[in-house]
């Protein structure tokens, strides 16, 4: 039976050219592989991924991006076996998007609550680490391509928690510093840089400049896009092949009142929530003086 493609051979009307596929169309398409773009840091290399394949890699140890969205919570992932870089990629055995309870579609959940889980005890992982690890997803655009693709960046505990050093800092410390100055993270170009002292891939964050007015508006639009929402929504964590085992953070943050952890082992981190309101374009203070303070 032939298929009549006469309609689809015609040019798409102008009012439909920028319309994204709706949920109904996606459902009718069946099992479609996610087309999310990601940035992998496997092997201390910035790797641009699309559809699970590496499309580009950077030889530099730093990359400039704009953070346009972030997952509201620090999540968790657990793998039953040890990490094998040669093994076929597979999803975690158990995972949680909010870091409090396993997600509903987890088949091999380890406990009803993450705080009381045996995989959340110091020593359940390698050395004195925990077998269940913290993860947080952010969505970024490239500084040199603000209108381009939105990329997912999946961060481990060592890139999320800790203190500032030589002007660079992990994600939560970076967010707190910008927030204290009244500066939205999406209003600045952020430098991602590998920590040369870390045994495993660890990123630090540093603001390098304010966005111009048009750049800021583009960042705001990118943060509201469907692509950004997909990037930060933990519906199925990145397969283990892209997540080598990492050490537990050297210094854990304060215990959040709503979560009960073993204090001497590794307190539950204080999670910084992204602001819901749309920020103003003009940030407080002078970027030069702020960056100078970080470099001291």
Backbone torsions as a table, in degrees:
resi	resn	phi	psi	omega
1	UNK	NA	129.5	-179.7
2	UNK	-83.1	156.4	179.1
3	UNK	-112.1	126.9	-178.8
4	UNK	-82.0	111.0	-179.2
5	UNK	-108.6	19.3	-175.5
6	UNK	-60.1	-38.1	179.5
7	UNK	-66.7	-45.4	-176.4
8	UNK	-72.3	-13.7	177.6
9	UNK	-80.4	-12.1	179.0
10	UNK	-86.2	159.4	179.0
11	UNK	-65.1	139.9	179.6
12	UNK	-70.3	132.2	178.8
13	UNK	-55.8	150.0	-176.0
14	UNK	-56.9	-38.8	-176.4
15	UNK	-72.8	-8.6	179.2
16	UNK	-109.4	-5.0	-173.2
17	UNK	-68.5	-26.9	-178.5
18	UNK	-109.8	11.1	-179.4
19	UNK	-81.6	128.4	178.3
20	UNK	-83.9	155.6	179.8
21	UNK	-61.7	136.9	179.0
22	UNK	-87.7	173.2	-176.7
23	UNK	-63.1	-34.6	-179.4
24	UNK	-63.6	-46.5	179.8
25	UNK	-62.5	-42.9	-179.6
26	UNK	-63.6	-36.8	179.1
27	UNK	-65.6	-38.7	-179.6
28	UNK	-72.7	-20.2	180.0
29	UNK	-75.3	-16.2	179.2
30	UNK	80.3	-150.6	-175.8
31	UNK	-73.6	87.9	179.5
32	UNK	-95.3	130.5	177.9
33	UNK	-68.1	137.2	179.6
34	UNK	-59.7	137.2	179.7
35	UNK	-104.2	17.0	178.4
36	UNK	-55.5	138.2	173.0
37	UNK	-90.8	139.8	-178.5
38	UNK	-133.5	158.7	170.2
39	UNK	-113.5	116.7	177.3
40	UNK	-98.2	145.9	177.5
41	UNK	-116.3	22.9	178.6
42	UNK	-58.5	132.6	178.4
43	UNK	71.1	20.8	-178.4
44	UNK	60.3	37.3	177.8
45	UNK	-131.4	134.3	175.0
46	UNK	-77.1	113.0	-177.0
47	UNK	-115.7	124.6	178.0
48	UNK	-86.8	120.0	-176.1
49	UNK	-113.2	142.8	175.6
50	UNK	-144.0	123.4	-178.6
51	UNK	60.4	30.0	179.4
52	UNK	83.0	-0.1	-179.4
53	UNK	-113.6	143.2	177.9
54	UNK	-77.1	122.9	-178.6
55	UNK	-107.7	-17.0	178.2
56	UNK	-164.7	156.9	177.6
57	UNK	-142.7	147.5	-179.1
58	UNK	-106.8	137.8	177.6
59	UNK	-85.6	-8.4	-179.7
60	UNK	-82.0	154.8	177.4
61	UNK	-92.6	7.9	179.7
62	UNK	-141.1	154.2	179.3
63	UNK	-147.5	136.3	178.8
64	UNK	-97.3	127.1	-178.5
65	UNK	-137.9	173.8	170.3
66	UNK	-120.7	121.8	178.8
67	UNK	-79.9	113.0	-174.9
68	UNK	-103.0	-17.1	178.7
69	UNK	-161.4	158.7	179.0
70	UNK	-149.2	146.0	175.8
71	UNK	-60.5	139.9	-176.6
72	UNK	-66.5	-30.1	-176.4
73	UNK	-121.9	157.0	168.9
74	UNK	-85.5	119.3	-177.4
75	UNK	-92.8	-172.5	-179.3
76	UNK	-139.9	149.9	174.1
77	UNK	-137.8	142.3	179.1
78	UNK	-132.3	132.0	174.0
79	UNK	-115.9	131.7	-177.6
80	UNK	-69.8	-37.5	-178.0
81	UNK	-96.6	171.2	177.7
82	UNK	-78.4	157.6	-176.4
83	UNK	-71.1	130.6	177.4
84	UNK	-130.2	107.1	-177.0
85	UNK	-61.9	-18.0	-178.7
86	UNK	-93.4	-8.5	-177.3
87	UNK	-75.3	157.8	178.4
88	UNK	-67.9	140.2	-178.5
89	UNK	-59.9	137.4	-179.4
90	UNK	-149.9	150.6	178.9
91	UNK	-72.7	164.8	179.1
92	UNK	-63.7	159.1	176.5
93	UNK	-75.3	-33.2	178.4
94	UNK	-147.5	146.1	179.8
95	UNK	-158.6	158.3	-178.4
96	UNK	-138.8	131.0	179.6
97	UNK	-78.8	-28.8	-177.3
98	UNK	-105.9	-4.0	-180.0
99	UNK	74.6	9.6	-177.5
100	UNK	-114.9	-48.6	178.7
101	UNK	-134.2	149.9	176.2
102	UNK	-62.6	147.7	178.4
103	UNK	-66.3	155.1	-172.9
104	UNK	-61.0	-34.4	-175.6
105	UNK	-90.0	14.0	175.8
106	UNK	-78.7	119.5	-176.7
107	UNK	-80.3	-32.3	-175.1
108	UNK	-113.1	52.0	-178.0
109	UNK	-64.1	141.9	-175.6
110	UNK	-91.7	-20.4	179.4
111	UNK	-166.6	167.5	177.8
112	UNK	-78.2	-29.2	179.4
113	UNK	-129.4	137.6	-178.6
114	UNK	-63.6	-36.3	-176.4
115	UNK	-63.2	-31.2	-177.6
116	UNK	-101.7	9.3	-176.3
117	UNK	-76.9	141.7	179.3
118	UNK	-67.2	-21.6	177.9
119	UNK	-81.9	-3.0	179.9
120	UNK	-104.7	20.1	-179.8
121	UNK	-105.3	135.8	177.7
122	UNK	-56.5	129.5	-177.8
123	UNK	101.7	-10.8	178.2
124	UNK	-74.7	-20.0	176.7
125	UNK	-105.3	-158.3	179.1
126	UNK	-68.3	134.2	-178.6
127	UNK	63.1	-125.4	179.7
128	UNK	-104.2	13.9	-178.3
129	UNK	-81.1	174.8	178.0
130	UNK	-101.0	142.1	-179.7
131	UNK	-68.2	-32.9	177.1
132	UNK	-91.4	124.0	-170.8
133	UNK	-112.7	149.0	177.6
134	UNK	-74.5	142.9	174.9
135	UNK	-141.6	146.5	170.8
136	UNK	-142.3	137.1	-178.5
137	UNK	-104.8	139.5	173.0
138	UNK	-127.9	158.8	177.0
139	UNK	-114.6	132.0	-176.3
140	UNK	-133.7	155.4	167.9
141	UNK	-116.4	158.5	-180.0
142	UNK	-82.1	141.0	-178.8
143	UNK	-57.0	-40.2	-176.6
144	UNK	-86.7	5.5	178.6
145	UNK	-147.7	62.2	-173.8
146	UNK	-63.7	-24.4	179.4
147	UNK	-94.6	2.0	-176.2
148	UNK	-84.8	-156.0	-175.6
149	UNK	-65.9	151.9	172.2
150	UNK	-96.5	130.0	-175.8
151	UNK	-110.4	142.6	174.4
152	UNK	-89.3	136.3	174.6
153	UNK	-127.4	118.3	-176.3
154	UNK	-100.3	115.8	-172.1
155	UNK	-105.7	141.7	177.6
156	UNK	-91.5	175.3	-176.2
157	UNK	-57.7	-39.3	-176.4
158	UNK	-67.6	-22.1	176.8
159	UNK	-92.2	-9.0	-177.5
160	UNK	-99.9	-46.6	-173.0
161	UNK	-106.4	158.2	176.1
162	UNK	129.6	-171.4	-177.0
163	UNK	-112.1	162.7	177.9
164	UNK	-72.0	149.5	177.5
165	UNK	-150.3	121.6	178.4
166	UNK	56.3	39.7	176.5
167	UNK	85.1	-11.1	178.2
168	UNK	-110.1	154.3	-174.4
169	UNK	-154.5	161.1	174.6
170	UNK	-70.3	171.5	-169.6
171	UNK	-56.3	-50.8	-175.4
172	UNK	-67.3	-39.3	177.1
173	UNK	-64.1	-37.9	177.7
174	UNK	-63.6	-45.8	178.9
175	UNK	-63.4	-40.2	179.6
176	UNK	-65.8	-39.5	-179.3
177	UNK	-66.4	-44.6	177.7
178	UNK	-63.7	-43.5	-179.4
179	UNK	-62.2	-38.1	179.2
180	UNK	-64.6	-26.6	178.8
181	UNK	-91.3	-1.1	-177.7
182	UNK	73.0	24.9	-177.7
183	UNK	-106.8	116.3	176.1
184	UNK	-65.4	140.2	-179.6
185	UNK	-62.8	-27.4	179.7
186	UNK	-81.0	3.2	179.2
187	UNK	-101.3	2.1	-178.8
188	UNK	-131.2	156.8	169.4
189	UNK	-83.7	127.7	-177.8
190	UNK	-106.9	130.2	175.2
191	UNK	-89.4	122.9	171.1
192	UNK	-94.9	130.5	-176.7
193	UNK	-142.6	139.1	177.2
194	UNK	-73.8	135.8	176.4
195	UNK	-78.8	113.7	-176.7
196	UNK	-68.7	-17.0	-178.1
197	UNK	-87.8	-13.9	-176.6
198	UNK	-79.7	143.4	179.8
199	UNK	-74.2	-27.9	179.2
200	UNK	-123.3	162.3	-177.7
201	UNK	-55.1	115.8	179.2
202	UNK	-132.5	129.6	-179.4
203	UNK	-100.5	144.9	170.5
204	UNK	-117.2	160.6	-173.2
205	UNK	-126.2	141.4	-179.8
206	UNK	-153.1	134.9	177.6
207	UNK	-80.1	133.6	-177.9
208	UNK	-113.8	-27.1	176.1
209	UNK	-167.3	160.1	172.7
210	UNK	-78.5	151.8	174.5
211	UNK	-77.9	148.0	170.9
212	UNK	-70.1	165.9	-175.9
213	UNK	-56.6	-46.7	-178.7
214	UNK	-68.2	-35.2	178.0
215	UNK	-65.0	-39.8	-179.0
216	UNK	-64.7	-43.2	179.0
217	UNK	-63.8	-37.4	176.9
218	UNK	-64.8	-38.8	178.2
219	UNK	-64.7	-39.6	178.3
220	UNK	-62.8	-42.5	179.3
221	UNK	-66.6	-41.6	179.8
222	UNK	-62.3	-38.0	-179.3
223	UNK	-66.9	-22.1	179.7
224	UNK	-95.0	-5.4	-174.5
225	UNK	-70.8	159.5	177.3
226	UNK	-62.9	-34.8	179.8
227	UNK	-62.8	-41.6	179.7
228	UNK	-66.5	-40.3	178.9
229	UNK	-62.6	-41.6	177.6
230	UNK	-63.7	-37.6	-177.2
231	UNK	-63.3	-37.0	-174.0
232	UNK	-97.9	-5.5	-179.5
233	UNK	-89.6	120.8	-178.2
234	UNK	-88.3	79.1	176.4
235	UNK	-89.5	-28.8	175.8
236	UNK	-159.2	107.4	-176.0
237	UNK	-58.7	158.0	177.8
238	UNK	-56.2	135.2	179.8
239	UNK	-54.9	155.3	-175.8
240	UNK	-57.1	-28.9	-176.7
241	UNK	-60.5	-24.7	178.6
242	UNK	-98.1	4.4	-175.7
243	UNK	-129.6	79.0	176.7
244	UNK	-63.2	151.6	-177.5
245	UNK	-61.7	134.6	-178.5
246	UNK	-119.7	154.0	178.7
247	UNK	-74.2	157.1	176.3
248	UNK	-68.3	152.2	179.3
249	UNK	-59.2	140.4	-177.6
250	UNK	-66.6	-31.9	-179.9
251	UNK	-135.6	114.2	-177.8
252	UNK	-86.3	148.8	179.2
253	UNK	-75.7	-176.0	-175.6
254	UNK	-65.4	156.8	178.0
255	UNK	-77.1	128.8	176.3
256	UNK	-77.9	135.9	-171.4
257	UNK	-58.5	-32.0	-174.7
258	UNK	-79.1	-7.2	-176.5
259	UNK	-125.0	135.1	-179.3
260	UNK	-101.4	120.0	178.3
261	UNK	-126.8	169.0	173.7
262	UNK	-80.7	108.6	-171.5
263	UNK	-55.0	-42.5	-175.0
264	UNK	-76.7	-9.8	-177.8
265	UNK	-90.9	-65.1	-178.2
266	UNK	-169.5	95.3	-175.3
267	UNK	-58.9	150.1	175.3
268	UNK	-64.1	134.4	-175.2
269	UNK	-73.0	154.6	171.8
270	UNK	-80.3	119.0	-175.4
271	UNK	-91.4	128.7	178.4
272	UNK	-90.8	120.0	-179.6
273	UNK	-90.1	140.4	178.3
274	UNK	-69.7	146.3	179.7
275	UNK	-67.9	137.2	-178.9
276	UNK	-79.4	-36.2	-174.9
277	UNK	-74.6	152.4	178.4
278	UNK	-77.3	123.8	-174.2
279	UNK	-75.4	160.7	174.2
280	UNK	-78.5	156.6	-175.9
281	UNK	-74.2	-36.6	-176.2
282	UNK	-87.5	108.1	179.8
283	UNK	-78.6	162.6	-179.8
284	UNK	-79.0	149.8	173.5
285	UNK	79.6	176.9	-179.2
286	UNK	-107.0	128.0	-175.0
287	UNK	-62.1	-33.1	-179.0
288	UNK	-64.2	-44.1	-178.7
289	UNK	-68.7	-36.7	179.6
290	UNK	-64.9	-46.9	-179.2
291	UNK	-66.5	-34.4	177.2
292	UNK	-61.9	-39.9	179.2
293	UNK	-63.3	-39.0	-179.7
294	UNK	-65.2	-34.9	-175.2
295	UNK	-76.9	-14.7	-179.1
296	UNK	-67.6	NA	NA
